[in-house]
Amino acid sequence: MAEDKMKINYKIYMEAEDVSQSRILSTASYVSNLFLNCTNRYFQSAKLDNESDLEEFALRLYVEEDIAEESCSSPEDAKAFLMDMAEFLDAVAMAQSYLDMEGSFSISYQGVEEEYRFSSEAGKDFCDFVEANEE
């Protein structure tokens, strides 16, 4: 059934300069564990790309996920995806407020087609969200 098709996409970029090595390691561990322990199954498979440079004291974490299912395997998680992603990003911004974060996330499922862009500047403990079609 075409209405049961589901497509999720998200891109998250996190960066900070002049960060201690221990903070780089703890932040990477925090974000990785947040994905693994999230109740929404569409977060649990995320692969965190850690391009941080400990010698340069630069933190760079990236996540880019594309999930497409012909028949949605978890309708509850698909329906909750947008809110769960917003809460997830706010949790990272609150716990790691020294990060610059930006990216986007979208879903196409059961007639819902929504895409959002987000950003959080260092020093802010929340994310700004904008619908992609409102830019």
C-alpha positions in Angstrom: 0.0 0.0 0.0 1.4 3.4 -1.0 0.0 5.0 2.1 2.0 2.7 4.3 5.3 3.9 2.7 7.5 5.8 5.0 10.6 8.0 4.4 12.6 9.7 7.1 15.6 11.9 6.6 17.7 13.8 9.1 21.0 15.6 9.1 22.6 16.9 12.2 25.9 18.8 12.4 27.5 19.7 15.7 30.7 21.7 16.0 32.8 23.6 18.6 36.3 25.0 18.7 38.7 25.3 21.6 37.2 22.4 23.5 39.1 20.2 25.9 39.9 16.7 24.8 37.8 15.2 27.7 34.8 17.3 26.7 35.1 16.2 23.0 35.1 12.6 24.1 32.3 13.0 26.6 30.1 14.9 24.1 30.6 12.2 21.5 29.7 9.5 24.0 26.7 11.5 25.2 25.3 12.0 21.7 26.0 8.4 20.7 24.2 7.0 23.8 21.3 9.4 23.4 20.7 7.9 19.9 21.1 4.3 21.1 18.8 4.8 24.1 16.1 6.7 22.4 12.7 5.1 22.5 12.0 6.0 18.8 13.5 3.1 16.7 14.3 5.5 13.8 17.0 7.1 16.0 18.6 3.9 17.2 20.3 3.0 13.9 21.9 6.4 13.5 25.6 6.3 12.8 27.5 9.1 14.4 30.4 10.3 12.3 33.0 11.7 14.6 35.5 13.9 12.8 36.7 15.7 15.9 40.4 16.6 16.1 41.7 16.1 19.7 45.0 17.8 18.9 43.3 20.8 17.4 40.7 20.9 20.2 37.9 20.8 17.6 34.7 18.9 18.0 32.9 17.9 14.9 30.0 15.4 15.0 27.7 14.5 12.0 24.7 12.3 11.6 23.1 11.8 8.2 20.3 9.2 8.0 18.0 8.2 5.2 15.3 5.6 6.1 12.8 4.4 3.6 10.4 1.5 4.1 7.8 0.2 1.6 5.7 -0.8 4.6 6.3 1.2 7.8 7.7 -1.2 10.4 6.8 1.1 13.4 3.8 3.3 12.8 3.8 4.7 16.3 7.5 5.8 16.0 6.9 7.3 12.5 3.9 9.3 13.8 6.0 10.6 16.8 9.1 11.2 14.8 8.8 15.0 14.3 8.1 15.7 18.0 10.7 13.1 19.2 13.4 14.7 16.9 12.6 18.2 18.2 12.8 16.9 21.8 16.0 15.1 21.0 17.7 18.2 19.5 16.6 20.4 22.4 18.0 17.8 24.9 21.4 18.0 23.1 21.3 21.8 23.0 20.4 21.9 26.7 23.0 19.4 27.9 25.8 20.6 25.5 25.1 24.3 25.2 28.6 25.2 24.0 27.9 23.5 20.6 26.9 25.1 17.4 24.3 22.8 15.9 22.4 22.9 12.6 20.6 20.6 10.2 17.3 19.4 9.0 14.8 16.5 9.4 11.8 15.4 7.4 9.2 12.7 7.2 6.8 11.5 4.5 4.2 9.1 5.9 0.4 8.7 5.6 -0.1 12.0 3.8 2.2 13.9 6.1 5.1 15.6 4.3 7.0 17.9 6.6 10.5 19.2 6.7 12.2 21.3 9.3 15.5 23.1 9.6 17.0 23.8 12.9 19.9 25.7 14.5 21.4 26.3 17.9 24.2 28.7 18.5 26.9 28.2 21.2 25.6 29.6 24.4 21.9 28.8 23.7 20.3 25.9 25.4 17.6 25.4 22.9 17.1 25.0 19.1 15.3 27.3 16.7 13.0 25.3 14.3 11.7 26.6 11.0 9.5 24.7 8.5 11.5 24.3 5.3 8.8 25.7 3.2 8.6 28.9 5.3 12.2 30.0 4.6 
